[in-house]
């Protein structure tokens, strides 16, 4: 539906409850709501009837009895100003209820939900027996029981949440909606997510990528034990999480460790951890845990070692860490300060054993009072005396863990986010050229499928693969021993649509999973995953195979009629492709809808067109591609200081990779970004324009940039017209832009297209230009002068 009105669940000052409590969970919800509301909770228990509705039910309602969830009552609640409903009734939400809510965008959470609670606003609409503490991490869960467990665990560690929500059966509000809410919430620093089912893959991946770009997201997947499914996490889901930039936790304990890291530890970009312990054995214990988590035990610098002898004479460097030996508390604190001040150390891990004369609790109290750097993690070994030490550490808001392995795992998750974020913004090389006539192939396969063909013949298979350059190139000589043999499958996953699976047949390790479309960087990552990092092939062979994967992903995107593919490839040492045998391609005349078939939005090649403008020069307009980053940087660096100020509202001396990556690596489901090149110089950019829609798709913000050497010929007008046409095609209602008040050319362009200009409420130096997209398209304005094609 929409992201609108979800805020009513979090910011509502009061709620109305409909129906009597019949379960212990409902009783708890009513008690929570009553105790947390500023005003008396309006509780309607009389027989369900539209006439019994209160005149002003408030922005949020809680339904305990499904008889209060009838379509006419839902519609009446919406008319009275209710914007969201927590469906706490045991019966599921019916389709007729959803239809009744849709015209007013009323949102429904549930059924089988544990509710929602914004700890900063205090309205507790959950079934939880414990009151969560305020914090900076949002908790999104699909499971009532796991929500309760997470809250109870967090209370035991003195950790809190900015807000939490359990989506339950997700009849309406789903995890993707809440990820969007978390991404836009300035008071939420990170997100912990539990996923048991992905109902809409494209929507989920789009929201997950948007959230992961701006803050860490840890995810735990759970799934029902169904016949035919292997035990454990779904590797295809894991690949989807990685593609979206999420950090996956392997179990519930790992999720809780990650939560502690997000809440208590500062950002850790590298992995150099110094281990300190009151004994050589516990130092080795910590160092071994770091290595198991693929972290780097940090060695003390020479200055640190020299000063260590002064502040803690009994301490010494064992090579596996700093053995504090029998150092007293002041000496231990001094050693910890030294370690945290060492520039070669990213974090410090204190592993403490309750040896004679060194009990845990006095050390906990001393560390808490010393207010050491937050990069310090503590582990209190044992159980009898360790339990109160851990409780005291939690009360003091120290990052404490039950074992060295848990501490190492926590910092590994913290670092993994930065690795995932870097992969999200890595610049891929240009895609290989594919000249296949996708329309003709699609038509031929559709005709075959309608005639009852399920599997393509060897001849049709070879022809289809050759059209995309996957086979038919140079082949190794007969009998040559290839350096790498892989099996590439395309399967129809029940949740995620078409999934690519690569198996290195020479190694026999677990396969790697990926999603079309692929670029060369993603293809190489799949190959590394399929070989567990043990690729023995030459660079030429790996590159040839990566290119074949990219081409195959293009085939998957283009030809919806393909439902399964099984291909064996052999690559020779010099990158020669050995012709596959026994390749199978299954087809259908009734493919899945695009948003169910592809979890990732494909590159919109259809936007490409040519236009001839007033100076009789011809330009190529197309959607931006991630590999355009160097061209975008060249364009930005060639702008005058005044052009930069007018476009970016500021003076920018250097355009970074991160900034260019954000402009080129876009979510085509939510953004449209067009670039323009002279037809005679396609490797040069002269203009670019973007619209970025809110998660609802209700509004979109535009920005247009034209290089000074190409102004005055209608390029900006054509670009903005193309963006408005795309907005209309996507159902966007309003397009707006912030324009500096002294940017006269842009203001004149906006007015000429029908934009309304208003003063900006946020900045006196700028104005807001806004246009109703439907009205613009219905006005039937003439197309840009001399346009010879349309987007």
Secondary structure as UniProt FT lines:
FT   TURN            4..6
FT   HELIX           7..11
FT   STRAND          15..18
FT   HELIX           24..36
FT   STRAND          42..44
FT   HELIX           50..52
FT   TURN            55..56
FT   STRAND          60..63
FT   HELIX           66..69
FT   HELIX           71..79
FT   TURN            80..81
FT   STRAND          84..87
FT   HELIX           95..102
FT   TURN            103..105
FT   STRAND          107..109
FT   STRAND          115..118
FT   TURN            119..121
FT   STRAND          124..126
FT   STRAND          133..141
FT   HELIX           144..156
FT   TURN            157..158
FT   STRAND          160..166
FT   TURN            168..169
FT   HELIX           175..184
FT   TURN            186..187
FT   STRAND          190..195
FT   HELIX           201..214
FT   STRAND          216..221
FT   TURN            227..228
FT   HELIX           235..244
FT   STRAND          247..248
FT   HELIX           252..264
FT   STRAND          272..277
FT   HELIX           280..292
FT   TURN            293..294
FT   STRAND          296..297
FT   HELIX           302..311
FT   TURN            313..314
FT   STRAND          316..317
FT   STRAND          322..323
FT   TURN            325..326
FT   HELIX           329..341
FT   TURN            343..344
FT   STRAND          347..352
FT   TURN            356..357
FT   HELIX           360..370
FT   TURN            374..375
FT   STRAND          376..380
FT   HELIX           384..395
FT   TURN            396..397
FT   STRAND          399..401
FT   HELIX           404..424
FT   HELIX           438..450
FT   TURN            451..452
FT   HELIX           458..467
FT   TURN            468..469
FT   TURN            478..479
FT   STRAND          484..493
FT   TURN            494..496
FT   STRAND          497..504
FT   TURN            505..507
FT   STRAND          512..514
FT   HELIX           520..530
FT   TURN            531..533
FT   HELIX           539..558
FT   TURN            560..561
FT   STRAND          562..571
FT   TURN            573..574
FT   STRAND          577..578
FT   STRAND          584..587
FT   HELIX           594..597
FT   HELIX           605..607
FT   STRAND          609..612
FT   TURN            614..615
FT   STRAND          618..623
FT   HELIX           626..628
FT   HELIX           629..637
FT   HELIX           641..648
FT   HELIX           657..664
FT   TURN            668..670
FT   STRAND          671..678
FT   TURN            679..680
FT   TURN            682..683
FT   STRAND          687..693
FT   TURN            695..696
FT   STRAND          699..706
FT   HELIX           708..710
FT   TURN            711..712
FT   HELIX           715..729
FT   TURN            730..731
FT   STRAND          734..740
FT   TURN            741..742
FT   HELIX           744..752
FT   TURN            753..754
FT   STRAND          756..759
FT   TURN            764..765
FT   STRAND          766..772
FT   HELIX           773..778
FT   TURN            779..780
FT   TURN            785..786
//
